[in-house]
Amino acid sequence: MTAFDIGLILSKKSFLDELNQVQVTLLRSTIL
C-alpha cells in the first residue's frame, strides 16, 4: 500500500462518516 492508497481510503472513510452524520441528522429532523 502506498501513501496515496492510504490517503484515498482515509478520505473515503471520512466522506462516508460525513454522509452518515447527514443521514442521522435528516432522520432526527424528520422524527422531531
Secondary structure, 3 states (H helix, E strand, C coil): CCHHHHHHHHHHHHHHHHHHHHHHHHHHHHHC
